[in-house]
């Protein structure tokens, strides 16, 4: 794979800086100057780096370590073997921008202000780059953005890529040549990491593949020609997963070449999953079913995170800010929705989440069925506890699944189990979550459930 160089510009020169972010950046610059002049960031005692890798619409079986026998991802598999693989990681909302905002802010969509793609985060929302900047980190964002103009000024470096980072069918034009997105972004991230010698860095790497359109260099597609000779979508989808994996391999190799691999926390996850076989919703996501919401999540931090772990603990995208702060030995942030699972990951405790909640705004793709009558999209809340999942909707009947016995979530057990102990526990967990996060929808859902009896 070639390494390409693109022109990077600081976004603060291109986008209006809010007063709040302006003050934050001034404060963080002063803090960083003090730390540097005091010599606190010498190579011998430098704070750990953070390399965050986000893919888009990446199913768990798009990573070989999850048992995906049809996909070739040796670098992600290696990362899993050297760190921890979460089998029960869930998106905060199974669609791009809302979960992206949750990852960055530690807030559920109704608190970040991002309930739909391209929406801006609320101006008072602090994201992880704000926090790390105040602790002397150099922060860089590379790739797909999808959050409007919000929080762009929270980064020290943010190259501007075509089509908000998505490019043209995953390609960017570089010196008159069309180059696959993962190659360009990876080159920029490596340049950013190698130029940070005196301060720790936070490099957010955002790859658009394997999100459709199904577009990938021919050599990758050829790897899957015999596996899916008559299914172009699947063939190209898994080929895109391999292209992403090669990019991850270059990032990991760069850390090792710089001698900073042991001092860098690496996190990989996806915005949401993908299903080829559509359910009631004509979309490949935006559903609370596991194929759309249960995402890959890997972490590696030699010497801190014991290697070879396979975790069955519940973890949400919204937990990542607090958890990463813990793993970086930084204090927790006040007022966030997510949990701190750092001590569980480092095996200092076995106490974790008892339950997990997802937000969802379903979507009917009108382009695929133009004659379909208007349907109220409604809103959903999904709660998981143990082997059970309860999905409540403002417009659809409740759904209750036993994930251990019915991993495909086909048999709705609500009719026979609605008065059971587990149904009561799930409703109570959802009520507690709704109260804690000030969710306006949960009380309506639970009230409607009781009135329908």
C-alpha positions as CSV (number, residue, x, y, z in Angstrom):
1,X,0.0,0.0,0.0
2,X,1.3,3.5,-0.9
3,X,1.6,6.2,1.7
4,X,0.1,9.5,0.5
5,X,0.5,13.0,1.9
6,X,-2.3,15.5,1.8
7,X,-2.3,19.1,2.7
8,X,-3.6,19.5,6.3
9,X,-4.9,22.8,7.6
10,X,-6.0,23.8,11.1
11,X,-9.7,23.9,11.1
12,X,-9.9,27.0,13.4
13,X,-8.9,29.1,10.3
14,X,-11.8,27.7,8.3
15,X,-14.7,27.4,10.7
16,X,-16.2,29.9,13.2
17,X,-14.9,29.3,16.7
18,X,-17.5,29.5,19.4
19,X,-16.7,31.6,22.5
20,X,-16.8,28.5,24.7
21,X,-14.4,26.6,22.6
22,X,-12.2,29.6,22.2
23,X,-11.8,30.0,25.9
24,X,-11.2,26.2,26.3
25,X,-8.4,26.2,23.7
26,X,-6.7,29.3,25.2
27,X,-6.8,27.5,28.6
28,X,-5.5,24.3,27.2
29,X,-2.7,26.1,25.4
30,X,-1.6,27.8,28.6
31,X,-1.7,24.4,30.4
32,X,0.3,22.7,27.7
33,X,2.9,25.5,27.8
34,X,3.2,25.2,31.6
35,X,3.6,21.4,31.3
36,X,6.2,21.7,28.6
37,X,8.3,24.4,30.3
38,X,8.3,22.3,33.5
39,X,9.6,19.3,31.5
40,X,6.7,17.1,32.4
41,X,6.5,15.5,29.0
42,X,10.0,14.2,28.6
43,X,10.2,10.9,26.7
44,X,10.9,9.0,29.9
45,X,7.7,10.1,31.7
46,X,5.4,11.2,28.9
47,X,1.7,10.6,29.4
48,X,0.2,7.8,27.3
49,X,-1.0,8.5,23.7
50,X,-4.4,7.6,22.4
51,X,-5.1,6.3,18.9
52,X,-8.8,5.9,18.3
53,X,-9.9,4.0,15.2
54,X,-13.6,4.4,14.1
55,X,-15.1,2.5,11.2
56,X,-18.6,2.8,9.8
57,X,-21.3,0.1,9.4
58,X,-18.8,-2.6,10.5
59,X,-20.5,-5.9,11.5
60,X,-18.8,-8.0,14.2
61,X,-18.3,-10.8,11.7
62,X,-16.3,-8.2,9.6
63,X,-13.5,-8.9,12.1
64,X,-11.9,-12.3,12.0
65,X,-11.4,-12.4,15.8
66,X,-15.1,-12.4,16.3
67,X,-15.4,-15.7,14.4
68,X,-15.8,-14.1,11.0
69,X,-14.4,-17.0,9.0
70,X,-15.3,-15.2,5.7
71,X,-13.2,-12.1,6.3
72,X,-9.4,-11.6,6.4
73,X,-8.4,-9.1,9.1
74,X,-5.0,-10.3,10.5
75,X,-4.1,-6.9,12.0
76,X,-7.3,-6.4,13.9
77,X,-7.1,-10.1,15.0
78,X,-3.6,-9.4,16.3
79,X,-4.9,-6.3,18.2
80,X,-7.6,-8.4,19.8
81,X,-5.1,-11.1,20.9
82,X,-2.8,-8.5,22.4
83,X,-5.6,-6.7,24.3
84,X,-9.4,-7.1,24.9
85,X,-12.3,-8.0,22.6
86,X,-15.7,-7.1,23.8
87,X,-18.4,-9.5,22.6
88,X,-21.3,-7.4,24.0
89,X,-20.4,-3.9,22.9
90,X,-23.4,-1.8,21.7
91,X,-23.9,1.5,19.9
92,X,-25.6,4.3,21.8
93,X,-27.8,4.7,18.7
94,X,-27.5,2.5,15.7
95,X,-26.9,5.2,13.1
96,X,-23.8,7.2,12.2
97,X,-23.7,10.8,13.6
98,X,-25.6,10.2,16.9
99,X,-23.3,7.4,17.9
100,X,-20.2,9.3,16.7
101,X,-21.3,12.2,19.1
102,X,-21.8,9.7,21.9
103,X,-18.3,8.3,21.4
104,X,-16.8,11.8,21.6
105,X,-18.9,13.3,24.3
106,X,-19.9,10.4,26.6
107,X,-23.5,11.6,26.3
108,X,-26.6,9.9,24.9
109,X,-28.1,11.5,21.8
110,X,-30.9,13.4,23.6
111,X,-28.2,15.1,25.7
112,X,-25.6,15.7,23.0
113,X,-28.2,17.2,20.7
114,X,-27.5,14.8,17.9
115,X,-30.5,12.6,17.1
116,X,-29.9,12.5,13.4
117,X,-27.1,12.6,10.9
118,X,-25.3,15.9,10.2
119,X,-26.9,17.6,13.3
120,X,-24.6,19.8,15.3
121,X,-23.7,19.0,18.9
122,X,-25.0,21.4,21.4
123,X,-22.5,24.3,21.9
124,X,-22.1,23.6,25.6
125,X,-21.0,19.9,25.0
126,X,-17.4,19.1,25.9
127,X,-15.8,16.3,23.9
128,X,-12.8,14.2,24.7
129,X,-10.5,16.4,22.6
130,X,-11.4,19.4,24.8
131,X,-10.6,17.4,27.9
132,X,-7.3,15.9,26.7
133,X,-6.3,19.3,25.3
134,X,-6.5,20.7,28.8
135,X,-4.1,17.9,29.9
136,X,-1.5,18.9,27.4
137,X,-2.4,16.6,24.6
138,X,-2.1,17.5,20.9
139,X,-5.3,16.4,19.2
140,X,-6.0,15.5,15.6
141,X,-9.0,14.4,13.7
142,X,-8.7,12.6,10.4
143,X,-11.5,11.3,8.1
144,X,-15.3,11.4,8.0
145,X,-16.9,13.9,10.3
146,X,-20.7,14.0,9.8
147,X,-21.4,16.4,12.7
148,X,-22.1,19.6,10.8
149,X,-19.9,22.5,12.0
150,X,-20.0,21.6,15.7
151,X,-16.8,21.0,17.7
152,X,-14.5,21.3,14.7
153,X,-12.5,23.9,16.6
154,X,-11.9,21.4,19.4
155,X,-9.1,19.9,17.5
156,X,-5.5,21.1,17.0
157,X,-5.3,19.6,13.6
158,X,-8.2,18.6,11.3
159,X,-7.6,18.2,7.6
160,X,-10.5,19.0,5.3
161,X,-11.4,16.0,3.1
162,X,-13.9,15.9,0.2
163,X,-17.6,15.3,0.9
164,X,-17.1,15.7,4.7
165,X,-14.6,12.9,4.6
166,X,-16.6,10.4,2.6
167,X,-15.0,11.3,-0.7
168,X,-16.3,10.0,-4.0
169,X,-17.3,6.4,-3.6
170,X,-14.5,6.1,-0.9
171,X,-11.9,7.8,-3.1
172,X,-10.1,11.1,-2.8
173,X,-8.3,12.9,-5.7
174,X,-4.6,13.4,-4.8
175,X,-2.3,15.0,-7.4
176,X,-4.8,14.0,-10.2
177,X,-5.0,10.4,-9.1
178,X,-7.9,8.8,-7.3
179,X,-6.7,7.2,-4.1
180,X,-8.7,5.0,-1.7
181,X,-9.8,6.8,1.4
182,X,-8.1,4.6,3.9
183,X,-4.7,5.2,2.3
184,X,-4.9,8.9,2.4
185,X,-6.3,9.1,6.0
186,X,-3.7,6.6,7.3
187,X,-0.9,8.6,5.8
188,X,-2.1,11.8,7.5
189,X,-2.5,10.0,10.9
190,X,1.0,8.6,10.7
191,X,2.4,12.1,9.8
192,X,0.5,13.5,12.8
193,X,1.8,10.8,15.2
194,X,5.4,11.0,14.1
195,X,5.5,14.8,14.4
196,X,4.5,14.8,18.0
197,X,7.7,14.3,19.9
198,X,7.3,16.4,23.1
199,X,3.6,16.0,23.9
200,X,1.2,13.1,24.1
201,X,-1.2,12.8,21.2
202,X,-4.9,11.9,20.6
203,X,-5.3,10.8,17.0
204,X,-8.9,10.2,16.0
205,X,-9.0,8.1,12.8
206,X,-12.3,7.9,11.1
207,X,-12.6,5.5,8.2
208,X,-15.8,5.5,6.1
209,X,-15.6,1.9,4.8
210,X,-17.2,-0.6,5.1
211,X,-20.2,1.7,4.8
212,X,-21.8,1.6,1.4
213,X,-21.4,2.4,-1.5
214,X,-19.7,-0.9,-2.1
215,X,-16.5,0.4,-3.6
216,X,-13.0,-1.0,-3.1
217,X,-9.8,-1.5,-5.0
218,X,-9.9,-4.5,-7.3
219,X,-7.1,-6.4,-5.5
220,X,-9.1,-6.5,-2.3
221,X,-12.3,-7.6,-4.1
222,X,-10.3,-10.4,-5.9
223,X,-9.6,-11.9,-2.4
224,X,-13.3,-12.7,-2.2
225,X,-14.1,-13.6,-5.8
226,X,-14.5,-17.3,-5.1
227,X,-16.4,-16.9,-1.8
228,X,-19.2,-14.7,-3.3
229,X,-19.1,-15.1,-7.0
230,X,-22.8,-14.0,-7.4
231,X,-23.1,-11.6,-4.5
232,X,-21.3,-8.4,-5.3
233,X,-22.5,-6.5,-2.2
234,X,-21.1,-9.1,0.2
235,X,-17.9,-9.6,-1.8
236,X,-17.2,-5.9,-1.7
237,X,-18.3,-5.4,1.8
238,X,-15.9,-7.9,3.3
239,X,-13.2,-6.6,0.9
240,X,-13.7,-3.2,2.4
241,X,-13.2,-4.7,5.9
242,X,-9.8,-6.1,4.7
243,X,-8.8,-2.7,3.2
244,X,-9.6,-1.1,6.6
245,X,-7.6,-3.9,8.3
246,X,-4.5,-3.1,6.2
247,X,-4.8,0.5,7.2
248,X,-4.9,-0.4,10.8
249,X,-1.8,-2.6,10.3
250,X,0.1,0.4,9.0
251,X,-1.0,2.5,12.1
252,X,0.2,-0.3,14.5
253,X,3.4,-0.7,12.6
254,X,4.1,3.1,12.9
255,X,3.6,3.0,16.6
256,X,6.2,0.1,16.9
257,X,8.6,1.9,14.5
258,X,8.5,5.0,16.8
259,X,9.0,2.9,19.9
260,X,5.7,4.2,21.4
261,X,3.5,1.1,21.0
262,X,3.7,0.2,24.7
263,X,2.8,3.8,25.7
264,X,-0.3,4.1,23.4
265,X,-3.8,3.1,24.1
266,X,-5.4,1.9,20.9
267,X,-9.2,1.6,20.6
268,X,-11.1,0.3,17.6
269,X,-14.9,0.3,17.2
270,X,-17.7,1.0,14.7
271,X,-20.6,3.5,14.6
272,X,-23.0,0.6,14.1
273,X,-23.5,-2.7,12.4
274,X,-25.0,-3.8,9.1
275,X,-27.6,-6.3,7.9
276,X,-27.9,-7.6,4.4
277,X,-31.3,-9.1,5.1
278,X,-33.7,-6.3,5.9
279,X,-36.2,-6.5,8.7
280,X,-39.4,-4.4,8.9
281,X,-37.2,-1.3,8.4
282,X,-35.9,-0.9,4.8
283,X,-32.4,0.1,5.9
284,X,-29.2,-1.7,6.8
285,X,-29.1,-0.2,10.2
286,X,-31.3,2.0,12.5
287,X,-32.6,-1.0,14.3
288,X,-32.1,-2.3,17.9
289,X,-31.5,-5.8,16.7
290,X,-27.9,-7.1,17.4
291,X,-26.9,-7.3,13.7
292,X,-27.3,-3.5,13.6
293,X,-26.4,-2.5,17.1
294,X,-23.9,-5.0,18.5
295,X,-20.6,-3.6,17.3
296,X,-16.9,-4.7,17.2
297,X,-14.9,-3.1,20.0
298,X,-11.2,-3.8,20.7
299,X,-8.7,-2.2,23.0
300,X,-4.9,-2.6,23.3
301,X,-2.6,-1.1,25.9
302,X,0.4,-3.3,26.7
303,X,1.3,-3.4,30.4
304,X,-2.1,-1.9,31.4
305,X,-4.7,-4.0,29.6
306,X,-4.0,-7.8,30.0
307,X,-3.8,-9.4,26.6
308,X,-6.0,-12.2,25.3
309,X,-9.1,-11.1,27.1
310,X,-12.5,-12.0,25.6
311,X,-15.1,-10.0,27.6
312,X,-18.8,-10.8,27.8
313,X,-19.4,-7.6,29.9
314,X,-21.9,-5.1,28.6
315,X,-20.3,-1.9,27.3
316,X,-21.8,1.0,25.3
317,X,-20.2,3.6,23.0
318,X,-21.3,6.2,25.5
319,X,-18.9,4.6,28.1
320,X,-15.8,5.2,26.1
321,X,-14.9,8.7,27.3
322,X,-15.0,7.9,31.0
323,X,-13.3,4.5,30.4
324,X,-10.5,6.0,28.3
325,X,-9.8,8.7,30.8
326,X,-9.4,6.1,33.4
327,X,-7.0,4.0,31.3
328,X,-5.0,7.2,30.6
329,X,-4.7,7.8,34.3
330,X,-6.8,11.0,34.1
331,X,-9.7,12.1,36.4
332,X,-13.3,11.4,35.4
333,X,-15.4,14.0,33.7
334,X,-18.4,15.3,35.6
335,X,-21.9,15.1,34.2
336,X,-21.5,12.4,31.6
337,X,-24.0,9.6,30.9
338,X,-21.4,6.8,30.3
339,X,-19.9,4.5,32.9
340,X,-16.2,4.1,33.7
341,X,-15.3,0.5,33.0
342,X,-11.5,1.0,33.2
343,X,-11.0,-1.0,36.3
344,X,-13.0,-3.9,34.9
345,X,-10.9,-3.9,31.7
346,X,-7.6,-3.9,33.7
347,X,-9.0,-6.7,35.9
348,X,-9.0,-4.6,39.1
349,X,-12.6,-5.4,39.7
350,X,-15.2,-7.7,38.1
351,X,-18.0,-5.2,38.7
352,X,-19.5,-3.8,35.5
353,X,-22.8,-2.8,34.0
354,X,-25.9,-4.6,35.1
355,X,-27.9,-3.3,32.1
356,X,-27.5,-1.2,29.0
357,X,-29.8,1.1,27.1
358,X,-29.9,2.2,23.5
359,X,-31.7,5.0,21.8
360,X,-33.2,4.6,18.3
361,X,-35.0,6.6,15.7
362,X,-36.1,4.1,13.0
363,X,-36.1,5.1,9.4
364,X,-38.1,4.0,6.4
365,X,-36.0,4.4,3.2
366,X,-38.5,6.0,0.8
367,X,-36.2,5.7,-2.1
368,X,-36.5,1.9,-2.1
369,X,-40.3,1.9,-1.8
370,X,-41.5,5.2,-3.2
371,X,-45.2,4.1,-3.2
372,X,-45.1,3.1,0.4
373,X,-47.5,5.3,2.6
374,X,-46.1,7.7,5.1
375,X,-45.0,5.9,8.3
376,X,-44.4,7.6,11.6
377,X,-40.8,6.8,12.4
378,X,-41.4,7.1,16.1
379,X,-38.7,6.6,18.7
380,X,-37.4,3.5,20.4
381,X,-35.7,2.6,23.7
382,X,-34.0,-0.7,24.1
383,X,-32.8,-2.2,27.4
384,X,-30.5,-5.2,27.7
385,X,-30.0,-7.1,31.0
386,X,-28.4,-10.6,31.1
387,X,-29.7,-12.6,28.2
388,X,-32.8,-10.5,27.7
389,X,-33.5,-7.5,25.4
390,X,-36.7,-5.4,25.5
391,X,-37.5,-2.9,22.7
392,X,-40.2,-0.3,23.3
393,X,-41.5,1.9,20.5
394,X,-43.8,4.9,20.4
395,X,-45.5,3.4,17.3
396,X,-44.9,-0.4,17.3
397,X,-45.7,-3.2,19.7
398,X,-43.1,-4.2,22.4
399,X,-40.5,-6.8,21.5
400,X,-38.8,-9.1,24.0
401,X,-36.1,-11.5,23.0
402,X,-33.9,-14.1,24.8
403,X,-30.6,-13.5,23.1
404,X,-29.0,-16.7,24.3
405,X,-31.8,-18.9,22.9
406,X,-32.7,-16.7,19.9
407,X,-29.6,-14.7,18.8
408,X,-31.3,-13.8,15.5
409,X,-34.1,-12.1,17.5
410,X,-36.9,-13.8,15.6
411,X,-39.2,-15.0,18.3
412,X,-40.9,-12.1,20.2
413,X,-41.7,-13.4,23.7
414,X,-43.5,-10.3,24.9
415,X,-47.0,-11.8,24.8
416,X,-46.1,-14.7,27.2
417,X,-43.5,-12.9,29.3
418,X,-44.8,-9.4,29.8
419,X,-45.8,-10.1,33.4
420,X,-42.7,-12.1,34.2
421,X,-39.9,-11.2,36.7
422,X,-37.4,-10.4,33.9
423,X,-39.9,-8.1,32.1
424,X,-40.3,-6.2,35.4
425,X,-36.5,-6.0,35.8
426,X,-36.0,-4.7,32.3
427,X,-38.7,-2.0,32.7
428,X,-37.2,-1.0,36.1
429,X,-33.7,-0.7,34.5
430,X,-35.1,1.4,31.7
431,X,-37.0,3.7,34.2
432,X,-33.8,4.2,36.2
433,X,-31.8,5.0,33.1
434,X,-34.5,7.5,31.9
435,X,-34.5,9.3,35.2
436,X,-30.7,9.4,35.4
437,X,-30.2,10.8,31.8
438,X,-33.3,13.0,31.8
439,X,-34.7,11.2,28.8
440,X,-38.1,12.6,27.7
441,X,-39.2,9.5,25.8
442,X,-38.8,6.8,28.4
443,X,-41.7,8.0,30.7
444,X,-44.1,8.1,27.8
445,X,-43.1,4.6,26.7
446,X,-43.5,3.1,30.2
447,X,-46.8,4.9,30.8
448,X,-48.2,3.7,27.5
449,X,-47.1,0.2,28.4
450,X,-49.0,0.3,31.7
451,X,-52.1,1.8,30.2
452,X,-52.3,-0.9,27.5
453,X,-52.8,-3.6,30.1
